[in-house]
Amino acid sequence: MNEHDSERISGLLESDGYEQTSATDDADVIVLNTCCIRENADNKLYGALGNLKELKESKPDLQIAVAGCLAQKDKNLIQNKASHVDVVFGTHNVHRATELLSEARVNGPITEIWDEASDDFEEFASALPAKRESEFMAWLTIQVGCDNNCAFCIVPSVRGKEISRPVEDIVAEAKVQAASGVSEITLLGQNVNSYGRDLSLQERRDGQDVKIRPKFADLLREVGAIEGVRRVRYTSPHPKDMNIDVYQAMEETPTVVPHLHFPLQSGSDSILAAMHRGYTGEKFLEKLALARQTITDLAVSTDIIVGFPGETDDDFERTLEIASAAEFDNAYTFVFSPRAGTEAAEMTEKFCDPDVVQDRYKRLKTVVDRSSLAKNLARVGRTEEVVVEGPSKKDPNFLTGRTVHNKVVHFPVEKFKPGTYVEVKITEARKQYLLGELVRKVASPTYKTKITVEAA
Ligand code: SF4
């Protein structure tokens, strides 16, 4: 969500006449878009602002803006701590970025934080231009905010209550994206399974007007049917709200990829209850088994936190058991670190011994790495469709791409533009990636390459 906000801020600035630069010294505007999900976001922000102070002194017309959830949380504190900041805006008024910069140029420093998102989606989602990092992949916001209260998570307090975006807006934006050459769309929400709870659709049934709630499963089907869209992903679902409708939509819609990110967080029922996650370890495994029964060749990734306050050795053993039984393709593992403003950050008397947590973390890594490697080895010998992302960052003799299962594949370099779909025969597997050989090209990218035209 934060990265997508950065794209939107970038797009707004570009439509206001700015150009992107990689040289900080050349910039007329610098926007620091913060994310307090990340560890030490405040230290990093104030460190970066300290480094920019000298530049601002030597270049007084430079404008510095701070955006994102740390700005939402810290409000006036930012300009109190760093008076050289021109504009502070939060997560709910991203669309005001360029106006605020203009106002600050005339009237001096501004902090503008909205407590809630506007219900008018024209203002803050589809209508905003976005400068996408990729020509062929795009994020598509379907919902903002979150009505859950996971004890470790800062999102509800900085992103506000859940608001779903109307189906027709989402589908319209997806069509525009597809028409501009986007072939892979990721639907983005904090809890996509609760999409539509706050919306109702008018429908005529048996001669009567009835109101029904739009469902996430139907949205998957609609976006998946748009011409030009080859892959639809989504993030993130919540295990407590996941249901068979979504699995069936994934199975029945060929463009919706067979990859599920299913955040476990912990395997211990008492820790899951303390986190307010709304499911038990057994329930998680049941829902996962149903997903695997319903969706052909499903890959599953997850998030797991180690050392949540109060986690005992027995709790952790349960996490190992559930993680092992779940046989994840990939797991993002984190050591618990308190986020100011969350319930878990207040549980200081229950914080775990850091050495014990490090040891648990290593043991968990061993378990999840073992299943990642086993899952990747099982793909050796298969031919997979891969979308080319570009040259490998480590070895220019290889191209890097991704399979439908979101697995990274490296294969010997060929002249393919990013966004080309190819088939690759998988020859080797490591725990984090696959190696392969090109079989054939499947489809060219459909986005247009911009050519600069200069006056003679
Ligand atoms: S569902 Fe996700 S975004 Fe919402 S509170 Fe829980 S972890 Fe945070």
Residues whose N, C-alpha, C, O or C-beta is under 5 A from the ligand:
A	BS01	SF4	C146 N148 N149 C150 C153 V155 Q190 N191
